[in-house]
Amino acid sequence: MSTLEQIEAAILTLPPDEFQRLRQWFADLDYQRWDEQIEQDIAEGKLDALAEEAIA
């Protein structure tokens, strides 16, 4: 059984309150990583063309 399959199986056994805590933790982590990616894209100039288009 892969690690992912083990995690999935463990999640299915969580009581509702712990499942809710996991969902919130995962959502927070996802938003944090998304913010980090956006900041990296900005620093690398990947969004410059979009910014210039919006200003124009």
PDBQT receptor file of N, H, CA, C and O in Angstrom, charges set to zero:
ATOM      1  N   MET A   1       0.858  -1.187   0.000  1.00  0.00    +0.000 N 
ATOM      2  CA  MET A   1       0.000   0.000   0.000  1.00  0.00    +0.000 C 
ATOM      3  C   MET A   1       0.895   1.239   0.000  1.00  0.00    +0.000 C 
ATOM      4  O   MET A   1       1.829   1.343   0.796  1.00  0.00    +0.000 OA
ATOM      5  N   SER A   2       0.602   2.168  -0.894  1.00  0.00    +0.000 N 
ATOM      6  H   SER A   2      -0.156   2.084  -1.540  1.00  0.00    +0.000 HD
ATOM      7  CA  SER A   2       1.403   3.393  -0.980  1.00  0.00    +0.000 C 
ATOM      8  C   SER A   2       1.085   4.325   0.191  1.00  0.00    +0.000 C 
ATOM      9  O   SER A   2       0.084   4.169   0.889  1.00  0.00    +0.000 OA
ATOM     10  N   THR A   3       1.960   5.279   0.372  1.00  0.00    +0.000 N 
ATOM     11  H   THR A   3       2.774   5.406  -0.196  1.00  0.00    +0.000 HD
ATOM     12  CA  THR A   3       1.745   6.273   1.427  1.00  0.00    +0.000 C 
ATOM     13  C   THR A   3       0.431   7.013   1.218  1.00  0.00    +0.000 C 
ATOM     14  O   THR A   3      -0.316   7.248   2.168  1.00  0.00    +0.000 OA
ATOM     15  N   LEU A   4       0.152   7.379  -0.027  1.00  0.00    +0.000 N 
ATOM     16  H   LEU A   4       0.758   7.188  -0.799  1.00  0.00    +0.000 HD
ATOM     17  CA  LEU A   4      -1.096   8.080  -0.312  1.00  0.00    +0.000 C 
ATOM     18  C   LEU A   4      -2.305   7.216   0.035  1.00  0.00    +0.000 C 
ATOM     19  O   LEU A   4      -3.277   7.708   0.607  1.00  0.00    +0.000 OA
ATOM     20  N   GLU A   5      -2.248   5.958  -0.301  1.00  0.00    +0.000 N 
ATOM     21  H   GLU A   5      -1.458   5.559  -0.766  1.00  0.00    +0.000 HD
ATOM     22  CA  GLU A   5      -3.353   5.054   0.036  1.00  0.00    +0.000 C 
ATOM     23  C   GLU A   5      -3.511   4.920   1.546  1.00  0.00    +0.000 C 
ATOM     24  O   GLU A   5      -4.632   4.811   2.042  1.00  0.00    +0.000 OA
ATOM     25  N   GLN A   6      -2.412   4.926   2.273  1.00  0.00    +0.000 N 
ATOM     26  H   GLN A   6      -1.501   5.014   1.869  1.00  0.00    +0.000 HD
ATOM     27  CA  GLN A   6      -2.475   4.861   3.731  1.00  0.00    +0.000 C 
ATOM     28  C   GLN A   6      -3.115   6.124   4.300  1.00  0.00    +0.000 C 
ATOM     29  O   GLN A   6      -3.927   6.062   5.224  1.00  0.00    +0.000 OA
ATOM     30  N   ILE A   7      -2.741   7.262   3.738  1.00  0.00    +0.000 N 
ATOM     31  H   ILE A   7      -2.082   7.313   2.988  1.00  0.00    +0.000 HD
ATOM     32  CA  ILE A   7      -3.324   8.529   4.187  1.00  0.00    +0.000 C 
ATOM     33  C   ILE A   7      -4.816   8.556   3.906  1.00  0.00    +0.000 C 
ATOM     34  O   ILE A   7      -5.610   8.949   4.761  1.00  0.00    +0.000 OA
ATOM     35  N   GLU A   8      -5.193   8.137   2.707  1.00  0.00    +0.000 N 
ATOM     36  H   GLU A   8      -4.548   7.818   2.013  1.00  0.00    +0.000 HD
ATOM     37  CA  GLU A   8      -6.614   8.109   2.346  1.00  0.00    +0.000 C 
ATOM     38  C   GLU A   8      -7.398   7.205   3.295  1.00  0.00    +0.000 C 
ATOM     39  O   GLU A   8      -8.485   7.568   3.744  1.00  0.00    +0.000 OA
ATOM     40  N   ALA A   9      -6.856   6.045   3.596  1.00  0.00    +0.000 N 
ATOM     41  H   ALA A   9      -5.973   5.749   3.231  1.00  0.00    +0.000 HD
ATOM     42  CA  ALA A   9      -7.534   5.108   4.499  1.00  0.00    +0.000 C 
ATOM     43  C   ALA A   9      -7.664   5.712   5.892  1.00  0.00    +0.000 C 
ATOM     44  O   ALA A   9      -8.700   5.566   6.542  1.00  0.00    +0.000 OA
ATOM     45  N   ALA A  10      -6.620   6.386   6.347  1.00  0.00    +0.000 N 
ATOM     46  H   ALA A  10      -5.779   6.504   5.819  1.00  0.00    +0.000 HD
ATOM     47  CA  ALA A  10      -6.668   7.008   7.674  1.00  0.00    +0.000 C 
ATOM     48  C   ALA A  10      -7.709   8.128   7.715  1.00  0.00    +0.000 C 
ATOM     49  O   ALA A  10      -8.424   8.277   8.706  1.00  0.00    +0.000 OA
ATOM     50  N   ILE A  11      -7.791   8.897   6.660  1.00  0.00    +0.000 N 
ATOM     51  H   ILE A  11      -7.210   8.776   5.855  1.00  0.00    +0.000 HD
ATOM     52  CA  ILE A  11      -8.769   9.990   6.602  1.00  0.00    +0.000 C 
ATOM     53  C   ILE A  11     -10.188   9.448   6.703  1.00  0.00    +0.000 C 
ATOM     54  O   ILE A  11     -11.043  10.040   7.360  1.00  0.00    +0.000 OA
ATOM     55  N   LEU A  12     -10.427   8.332   6.054  1.00  0.00    +0.000 N 
ATOM     56  H   LEU A  12      -9.732   7.851   5.519  1.00  0.00    +0.000 HD
ATOM     57  CA  LEU A  12     -11.770   7.750   6.083  1.00  0.00    +0.000 C 
ATOM     58  C   LEU A  12     -12.192   7.298   7.477  1.00  0.00    +0.000 C 
ATOM     59  O   LEU A  12     -13.381   7.114   7.733  1.00  0.00    +0.000 OA
ATOM     60  N   THR A  13     -11.237   7.118   8.371  1.00  0.00    +0.000 N 
ATOM     61  H   THR A  13     -10.271   7.267   8.163  1.00  0.00    +0.000 HD
ATOM     62  CA  THR A  13     -11.564   6.672   9.730  1.00  0.00    +0.000 C 
ATOM     63  C   THR A  13     -11.690   7.822  10.725  1.00  0.00    +0.000 C 
ATOM     64  O   THR A  13     -12.038   7.602  11.885  1.00  0.00    +0.000 OA
ATOM     65  N   LEU A  14     -11.412   9.041  10.282  1.00  0.00    +0.000 N 
ATOM     66  H   LEU A  14     -11.129   9.220   9.340  1.00  0.00    +0.000 HD
ATOM     67  CA  LEU A  14     -11.447  10.176  11.202  1.00  0.00    +0.000 C 
ATOM     68  C   LEU A  14     -12.865  10.480  11.675  1.00  0.00    +0.000 C 
ATOM     69  O   LEU A  14     -13.812  10.421  10.890  1.00  0.00    +0.000 OA
ATOM     70  N   PRO A  15     -13.011  10.804  12.956  1.00  0.00    +0.000 N 
ATOM     71  CA  PRO A  15     -14.312  11.302  13.414  1.00  0.00    +0.000 C 
ATOM     72  C   PRO A  15     -14.570  12.680  12.798  1.00  0.00    +0.000 C 
ATOM     73  O   PRO A  15     -13.630  13.365  12.393  1.00  0.00    +0.000 OA
ATOM     74  N   PRO A  16     -15.827  13.082  12.728  1.00  0.00    +0.000 N 
ATOM     75  CA  PRO A  16     -16.172  14.345  12.052  1.00  0.00    +0.000 C 
ATOM     76  C   PRO A  16     -15.382  15.567  12.531  1.00  0.00    +0.000 C 
ATOM     77  O   PRO A  16     -14.973  16.387  11.709  1.00  0.00    +0.000 OA
ATOM     78  N   ASP A  17     -15.162  15.702  13.832  1.00  0.00    +0.000 N 
ATOM     79  H   ASP A  17     -15.494  15.036  14.499  1.00  0.00    +0.000 HD
ATOM     80  CA  ASP A  17     -14.450  16.884  14.324  1.00  0.00    +0.000 C 
ATOM     81  C   ASP A  17     -12.994  16.896  13.853  1.00  0.00    +0.000 C 
ATOM     82  O   ASP A  17     -12.470  17.952  13.498  1.00  0.00    +0.000 OA
ATOM     83  N   GLU A  18     -12.347  15.749  13.846  1.00  0.00    +0.000 N 
ATOM     84  H   GLU A  18     -12.773  14.891  14.134  1.00  0.00    +0.000 HD
ATOM     85  CA  GLU A  18     -10.973  15.688  13.372  1.00  0.00    +0.000 C 
ATOM     86  C   GLU A  18     -10.909  15.854  11.850  1.00  0.00    +0.000 C 
ATOM     87  O   GLU A  18      -9.958  16.438  11.331  1.00  0.00    +0.000 OA
ATOM     88  N   PHE A  19     -11.904  15.349  11.144  1.00  0.00    +0.000 N 
ATOM     89  H   PHE A  19     -12.676  14.874  11.565  1.00  0.00    +0.000 HD
ATOM     90  CA  PHE A  19     -11.958  15.544   9.705  1.00  0.00    +0.000 C 
ATOM     91  C   PHE A  19     -12.074  17.028   9.384  1.00  0.00    +0.000 C 
ATOM     92  O   PHE A  19     -11.420  17.518   8.463  1.00  0.00    +0.000 OA
ATOM     93  N   GLN A  20     -12.901  17.746  10.139  1.00  0.00    +0.000 N 
ATOM     94  H   GLN A  20     -13.432  17.348  10.887  1.00  0.00    +0.000 HD
ATOM     95  CA  GLN A  20     -13.055  19.188   9.929  1.00  0.00    +0.000 C 
ATOM     96  C   GLN A  20     -11.732  19.902  10.193  1.00  0.00    +0.000 C 
ATOM     97  O   GLN A  20     -11.360  20.801   9.439  1.00  0.00    +0.000 OA
ATOM     98  N   ARG A  21     -11.021  19.521  11.240  1.00  0.00    +0.000 N 
ATOM     99  H   ARG A  21     -11.323  18.790  11.853  1.00  0.00    +0.000 HD
ATOM    100  CA  ARG A  21      -9.713  20.119  11.528  1.00  0.00    +0.000 C 
ATOM    101  C   ARG A  21      -8.739  19.851  10.392  1.00  0.00    +0.000 C 
ATOM    102  O   ARG A  21      -7.977  20.741  10.015  1.00  0.00    +0.000 OA
ATOM    103  N   LEU A  22      -8.749  18.645   9.840  1.00  0.00    +0.000 N 
ATOM    104  H   LEU A  22      -9.368  17.922  10.146  1.00  0.00    +0.000 HD
ATOM    105  CA  LEU A  22      -7.882  18.296   8.721  1.00  0.00    +0.000 C 
ATOM    106  C   LEU A  22      -8.235  19.133   7.492  1.00  0.00    +0.000 C 
ATOM    107  O   LEU A  22      -7.345  19.646   6.813  1.00  0.00    +0.000 OA
ATOM    108  N   ARG A  23      -9.525  19.272   7.206  1.00  0.00    +0.000 N 
ATOM    109  H   ARG A  23     -10.248  18.856   7.757  1.00  0.00    +0.000 HD
ATOM    110  CA  ARG A  23      -9.958  20.077   6.062  1.00  0.00    +0.000 C 
ATOM    111  C   ARG A  23      -9.466  21.509   6.187  1.00  0.00    +0.000 C 
ATOM    112  O   ARG A  23      -8.986  22.091   5.214  1.00  0.00    +0.000 OA
ATOM    113  N   GLN A  24      -9.583  22.080   7.384  1.00  0.00    +0.000 N 
ATOM    114  H   GLN A  24      -9.973  21.607   8.174  1.00  0.00    +0.000 HD
ATOM    115  CA  GLN A  24      -9.149  23.461   7.589  1.00  0.00    +0.000 C 
ATOM    116  C   GLN A  24      -7.635  23.572   7.443  1.00  0.00    +0.000 C 
ATOM    117  O   GLN A  24      -7.138  24.509   6.817  1.00  0.00    +0.000 OA
ATOM    118  N   TRP A  25      -6.905  22.627   8.013  1.00  0.00    +0.000 N 
ATOM    119  H   TRP A  25      -7.309  21.866   8.521  1.00  0.00    +0.000 HD
ATOM    120  CA  TRP A  25      -5.449  22.627   7.902  1.00  0.00    +0.000 C 
ATOM    121  C   TRP A  25      -5.028  22.539   6.438  1.00  0.00    +0.000 C 
ATOM    122  O   TRP A  25      -4.138  23.267   5.996  1.00  0.00    +0.000 OA
ATOM    123  N   PHE A  26      -5.674  21.640   5.686  1.00  0.00    +0.000 N 
ATOM    124  H   PHE A  26      -6.397  21.049   6.044  1.00  0.00    +0.000 HD
ATOM    125  CA  PHE A  26      -5.326  21.459   4.286  1.00  0.00    +0.000 C 
ATOM    126  C   PHE A  26      -5.642  22.710   3.472  1.00  0.00    +0.000 C 
ATOM    127  O   PHE A  26      -4.853  23.111   2.616  1.00  0.00    +0.000 OA
ATOM    128  N   ALA A  27      -6.777  23.318   3.732  1.00  0.00    +0.000 N 
ATOM    129  H   ALA A  27      -7.418  22.992   4.427  1.00  0.00    +0.000 HD
ATOM    130  CA  ALA A  27      -7.148  24.544   3.018  1.00  0.00    +0.000 C 
ATOM    131  C   ALA A  27      -6.143  25.653   3.312  1.00  0.00    +0.000 C 
ATOM    132  O   ALA A  27      -5.721  26.363   2.399  1.00  0.00    +0.000 OA
ATOM    133  N   ASP A  28      -5.758  25.807   4.571  1.00  0.00    +0.000 N 
ATOM    134  H   ASP A  28      -6.101  25.230   5.313  1.00  0.00    +0.000 HD
ATOM    135  CA  ASP A  28      -4.772  26.817   4.946  1.00  0.00    +0.000 C 
ATOM    136  C   ASP A  28      -3.439  26.563   4.243  1.00  0.00    +0.000 C 
ATOM    137  O   ASP A  28      -2.814  27.494   3.735  1.00  0.00    +0.000 OA
ATOM    138  N   LEU A  29      -3.010  25.319   4.215  1.00  0.00    +0.000 N 
ATOM    139  H   LEU A  29      -3.517  24.562   4.627  1.00  0.00    +0.000 HD
ATOM    140  CA  LEU A  29      -1.760  24.960   3.546  1.00  0.00    +0.000 C 
ATOM    141  C   LEU A  29      -1.849  25.248   2.043  1.00  0.00    +0.000 C 
ATOM    142  O   LEU A  29      -0.900  25.762   1.451  1.00  0.00    +0.000 OA
ATOM    143  N   ASP A  30      -2.969  24.923   1.441  1.00  0.00    +0.000 N 
ATOM    144  H   ASP A  30      -3.740  24.506   1.921  1.00  0.00    +0.000 HD
ATOM    145  CA  ASP A  30      -3.157  25.162   0.015  1.00  0.00    +0.000 C 
ATOM    146  C   ASP A  30      -3.081  26.655  -0.300  1.00  0.00    +0.000 C 
ATOM    147  O   ASP A  30      -2.415  27.055  -1.255  1.00  0.00    +0.000 OA
ATOM    148  N   TYR A  31      -3.761  27.478   0.498  1.00  0.00    +0.000 N 
ATOM    149  H   TYR A  31      -4.303  27.153   1.273  1.00  0.00    +0.000 HD
ATOM    150  CA  TYR A  31      -3.714  28.925   0.288  1.00  0.00    +0.000 C 
ATOM    151  C   TYR A  31      -2.299  29.460   0.476  1.00  0.00    +0.000 C 
ATOM    152  O   TYR A  31      -1.857  30.317  -0.290  1.00  0.00    +0.000 OA
ATOM    153  N   GLN A  32      -1.583  28.967   1.485  1.00  0.00    +0.000 N 
ATOM    154  H   GLN A  32      -1.942  28.271   2.107  1.00  0.00    +0.000 HD
ATOM    155  CA  GLN A  32      -0.217  29.411   1.741  1.00  0.00    +0.000 C 
ATOM    156  C   GLN A  32       0.681  29.092   0.546  1.00  0.00    +0.000 C 
ATOM    157  O   GLN A  32       1.456  29.941   0.106  1.00  0.00    +0.000 OA
ATOM    158  N   ARG A  33       0.580  27.885   0.026  1.00  0.00    +0.000 N 
ATOM    159  H   ARG A  33      -0.050  27.195   0.383  1.00  0.00    +0.000 HD
ATOM    160  CA  ARG A  33       1.411  27.495  -1.123  1.00  0.00    +0.000 C 
ATOM    161  C   ARG A  33       1.033  28.285  -2.367  1.00  0.00    +0.000 C 
ATOM    162  O   ARG A  33       1.904  28.629  -3.165  1.00  0.00    +0.000 OA
ATOM    163  N   TRP A  34      -0.253  28.578  -2.545  1.00  0.00    +0.000 N 
ATOM    164  H   TRP A  34      -0.961  28.298  -1.897  1.00  0.00    +0.000 HD
ATOM    165  CA  TRP A  34      -0.695  29.380  -3.681  1.00  0.00    +0.000 C 
ATOM    166  C   TRP A  34      -0.109  30.779  -3.579  1.00  0.00    +0.000 C 
ATOM    167  O   TRP A  34       0.393  31.315  -4.567  1.00  0.00    +0.000 OA
ATOM    168  N   ASP A  35      -0.170  31.380  -2.382  1.00  0.00    +0.000 N 
ATOM    169  H   ASP A  35      -0.579  30.944  -1.580  1.00  0.00    +0.000 HD
ATOM    170  CA  ASP A  35       0.407  32.706  -2.172  1.00  0.00    +0.000 C 
ATOM    171  C   ASP A  35       1.904  32.705  -2.475  1.00  0.00    +0.000 C 
ATOM    172  O   ASP A  35       2.409  33.628  -3.114  1.00  0.00    +0.000 OA
ATOM    173  N   GLU A  36       2.610  31.680  -2.022  1.00  0.00    +0.000 N 
ATOM    174  H   GLU A  36       2.200  30.930  -1.503  1.00  0.00    +0.000 HD
ATOM    175  CA  GLU A  36       4.042  31.587  -2.281  1.00  0.00    +0.000 C 
ATOM    176  C   GLU A  36       4.321  31.491  -3.779  1.00  0.00    +0.000 C 
ATOM    177  O   GLU A  36       5.275  32.094  -4.270  1.00  0.00    +0.000 OA
ATOM    178  N   GLN A  37       3.498  30.740  -4.504  1.00  0.00    +0.000 N 
ATOM    179  H   GLN A  37       2.723  30.251  -4.105  1.00  0.00    +0.000 HD
ATOM    180  CA  GLN A  37       3.685  30.605  -5.954  1.00  0.00    +0.000 C 
ATOM    181  C   GLN A  37       3.441  31.929  -6.655  1.00  0.00    +0.000 C 
ATOM    182  O   GLN A  37       4.190  32.299  -7.560  1.00  0.00    +0.000 OA
ATOM    183  N   ILE A  38       2.400  32.649  -6.249  1.00  0.00    +0.000 N 
ATOM    184  H   ILE A  38       1.792  32.349  -5.514  1.00  0.00    +0.000 HD
ATOM    185  CA  ILE A  38       2.109  33.959  -6.846  1.00  0.00    +0.000 C 
ATOM    186  C   ILE A  38       3.266  34.910  -6.586  1.00  0.00    +0.000 C 
ATOM    187  O   ILE A  38       3.698  35.623  -7.491  1.00  0.00    +0.000 OA
ATOM    188  N   GLU A  39       3.772  34.927  -5.353  1.00  0.00    +0.000 N 
ATOM    189  H   GLU A  39       3.421  34.348  -4.617  1.00  0.00    +0.000 HD
ATOM    190  CA  GLU A  39       4.897  35.811  -5.030  1.00  0.00    +0.000 C 
ATOM    191  C   GLU A  39       6.123  35.456  -5.866  1.00  0.00    +0.000 C 
ATOM    192  O   GLU A  39       6.838  36.348  -6.323  1.00  0.00    +0.000 OA
ATOM    193  N   GLN A  40       6.370  34.179  -6.070  1.00  0.00    +0.000 N 
ATOM    194  H   GLN A  40       5.789  33.454  -5.699  1.00  0.00    +0.000 HD
ATOM    195  CA  GLN A  40       7.497  33.750  -6.888  1.00  0.00    +0.000 C 
ATOM    196  C   GLN A  40       7.286  34.174  -8.343  1.00  0.00    +0.000 C 
ATOM    197  O   GLN A  40       8.211  34.660  -8.993  1.00  0.00    +0.000 OA
ATOM    198  N   ASP A  41       6.073  33.988  -8.847  1.00  0.00    +0.000 N 
ATOM    199  H   ASP A  41       5.321  33.593  -8.319  1.00  0.00    +0.000 HD
ATOM    200  CA  ASP A  41       5.779  34.391 -10.223  1.00  0.00    +0.000 C 
ATOM    201  C   ASP A  41       5.959  35.896 -10.410  1.00  0.00    +0.000 C 
ATOM    202  O   ASP A  41       6.467  36.337 -11.441  1.00  0.00    +0.000 OA
ATOM    203  N   ILE A  42       5.548  36.677  -9.426  1.00  0.00    +0.000 N 
ATOM    204  H   ILE A  42       5.136  36.318  -8.588  1.00  0.00    +0.000 HD
ATOM    205  CA  ILE A  42       5.718  38.130  -9.494  1.00  0.00    +0.000 C 
ATOM    206  C   ILE A  42       7.202  38.475  -9.510  1.00  0.00    +0.000 C 
ATOM    207  O   ILE A  42       7.644  39.280 -10.329  1.00  0.00    +0.000 OA
ATOM    208  N   ALA A  43       7.968  37.874  -8.612  1.00  0.00    +0.000 N 
ATOM    209  H   ALA A  43       7.609  37.221  -7.946  1.00  0.00    +0.000 HD
ATOM    210  CA  ALA A  43       9.399  38.152  -8.527  1.00  0.00    +0.000 C 
ATOM    211  C   ALA A  43      10.118  37.779  -9.816  1.00  0.00    +0.000 C 
ATOM    212  O   ALA A  43      11.100  38.425 -10.182  1.00  0.00    +0.000 OA
ATOM    213  N   GLU A  44       9.651  36.760 -10.502  1.00  0.00    +0.000 N 
ATOM    214  H   GLU A  44       8.853  36.236 -10.205  1.00  0.00    +0.000 HD
ATOM    215  CA  GLU A  44      10.269  36.312 -11.747  1.00  0.00    +0.000 C 
ATOM    216  C   GLU A  44       9.733  37.062 -12.964  1.00  0.00    +0.000 C 
ATOM    217  O   GLU A  44      10.166  36.811 -14.089  1.00  0.00    +0.000 OA
ATOM    218  N   GLY A  45       8.798  37.980 -12.745  1.00  0.00    +0.000 N 
ATOM    219  H   GLY A  45       8.446  38.184 -11.831  1.00  0.00    +0.000 HD
ATOM    220  CA  GLY A  45       8.265  38.779 -13.836  1.00  0.00    +0.000 C 
ATOM    221  C   GLY A  45       7.237  38.078 -14.697  1.00  0.00    +0.000 C 
ATOM    222  O   GLY A  45       6.888  38.569 -15.770  1.00  0.00    +0.000 OA
ATOM    223  N   LYS A  46       6.751  36.946 -14.244  1.00  0.00    +0.000 N 
ATOM    224  H   LYS A  46       7.034  36.547 -13.372  1.00  0.00    +0.000 HD
ATOM    225  CA  LYS A  46       5.806  36.180 -15.054  1.00  0.00    +0.000 C 
ATOM    226  C   LYS A  46       4.444  36.869 -15.204  1.00  0.00    +0.000 C 
ATOM    227  O   LYS A  46       3.669  36.535 -16.100  1.00  0.00    +0.000 OA
ATOM    228  N   LEU A  47       4.163  37.818 -14.333  1.00  0.00    +0.000 N 
ATOM    229  H   LEU A  47       4.793  38.090 -13.605  1.00  0.00    +0.000 HD
ATOM    230  CA  LEU A  47       2.860  38.488 -14.379  1.00  0.00    +0.000 C 
ATOM    231  C   LEU A  47       2.955  39.915 -14.916  1.00  0.00    +0.000 C 
ATOM    232  O   LEU A  47       1.963  40.645 -14.927  1.00  0.00    +0.000 OA
ATOM    233  N   ASP A  48       4.146  40.309 -15.361  1.00  0.00    +0.000 N 
ATOM    234  H   ASP A  48       4.951  39.716 -15.353  1.00  0.00    +0.000 HD
ATOM    235  CA  ASP A  48       4.335  41.670 -15.839  1.00  0.00    +0.000 C 
ATOM    236  C   ASP A  48       3.406  42.011 -17.001  1.00  0.00    +0.000 C 
ATOM    237  O   ASP A  48       2.813  43.089 -17.025  1.00  0.00    +0.000 OA
ATOM    238  N   ALA A  49       3.279  41.106 -17.956  1.00  0.00    +0.000 N 
ATOM    239  H   ALA A  49       3.762  40.230 -17.936  1.00  0.00    +0.000 HD
ATOM    240  CA  ALA A  49       2.439  41.385 -19.123  1.00  0.00    +0.000 C 
ATOM    241  C   ALA A  49       0.978  41.584 -18.697  1.00  0.00    +0.000 C 
ATOM    242  O   ALA A  49       0.285  42.445 -19.239  1.00  0.00    +0.000 OA
ATOM    243  N   LEU A  50       0.522  40.800 -17.743  1.00  0.00    +0.000 N 
ATOM    244  H   LEU A  50       1.085  40.100 -17.303  1.00  0.00    +0.000 HD
ATOM    245  CA  LEU A  50      -0.853  40.975 -17.265  1.00  0.00    +0.000 C 
ATOM    246  C   LEU A  50      -1.030  42.311 -16.563  1.00  0.00    +0.000 C 
ATOM    247  O   LEU A  50      -2.056  42.971 -16.728  1.00  0.00    +0.000 OA
ATOM    248  N   ALA A  51      -0.038  42.713 -15.782  1.00  0.00    +0.000 N 
ATOM    249  H   ALA A  51       0.796  42.178 -15.647  1.00  0.00    +0.000 HD
ATOM    250  CA  ALA A  51      -0.105  44.001 -15.086  1.00  0.00    +0.000 C 
ATOM    251  C   ALA A  51      -0.123  45.152 -16.086  1.00  0.00    +0.000 C 
ATOM    252  O   ALA A  51      -0.901  46.094 -15.942  1.00  0.00    +0.000 OA
ATOM    253  N   GLU A  52       0.731  45.073 -17.094  1.00  0.00    +0.000 N 
ATOM    254  H   GLU A  52       1.363  44.307 -17.211  1.00  0.00    +0.000 HD
ATOM    255  CA  GLU A  52       0.767  46.122 -18.111  1.00  0.00    +0.000 C 
ATOM    256  C   GLU A  52      -0.555  46.201 -18.873  1.00  0.00    +0.000 C 
ATOM    257  O   GLU A  52      -1.029  47.294 -19.185  1.00  0.00    +0.000 OA
ATOM    258  N   GLU A  53      -1.144  45.055 -19.169  1.00  0.00    +0.000 N 
ATOM    259  H   GLU A  53      -0.759  44.167 -18.916  1.00  0.00    +0.000 HD
ATOM    260  CA  GLU A  53      -2.434  45.026 -19.866  1.00  0.00    +0.000 C 
ATOM    261  C   GLU A  53      -3.525  45.645 -18.999  1.00  0.00    +0.000 C 
ATOM    262  O   GLU A  53      -4.383  46.371 -19.501  1.00  0.00    +0.000 OA
ATOM    263  N   ALA A  54      -3.494  45.361 -17.708  1.00  0.00    +0.000 N 
ATOM    264  H   ALA A  54      -2.797  44.771 -17.300  1.00  0.00    +0.000 HD
ATOM    265  CA  ALA A  54      -4.507  45.908 -16.805  1.00  0.00    +0.000 C 
ATOM    266  C   ALA A  54      -4.372  47.420 -16.679  1.00  0.00    +0.000 C 
ATOM    267  O   ALA A  54      -5.373  48.133 -16.605  1.00  0.00    +0.000 OA
ATOM    268  N   ILE A  55      -3.149  47.905 -16.656  1.00  0.00    +0.000 N 
ATOM    269  H   ILE A  55      -2.336  47.326 -16.717  1.00  0.00    +0.000 HD
ATOM    270  CA  ILE A  55      -2.923  49.349 -16.548  1.00  0.00    +0.000 C 
ATOM    271  C   ILE A  55      -3.373  50.065 -17.820  1.00  0.00    +0.000 C 
ATOM    272  O   ILE A  55      -3.932  51.161 -17.767  1.00  0.00    +0.000 OA
ATOM    273  N   ALA A  56      -3.124  49.435 -18.946  1.00  0.00    +0.000 N 
ATOM    274  H   ALA A  56      -2.670  48.545 -18.988  1.00  0.00    +0.000 HD
ATOM    275  CA  ALA A  56      -3.500  50.044 -20.242  1.00  0.00    +0.000 C 
ATOM    276  C   ALA A  56      -4.989  49.984 -20.379  1.00  0.00    +0.000 C 
ATOM    277  O   ALA A  56      -5.535  50.435 -21.386  1.00  0.00    +0.000 OA
TER     278      ALA A  56
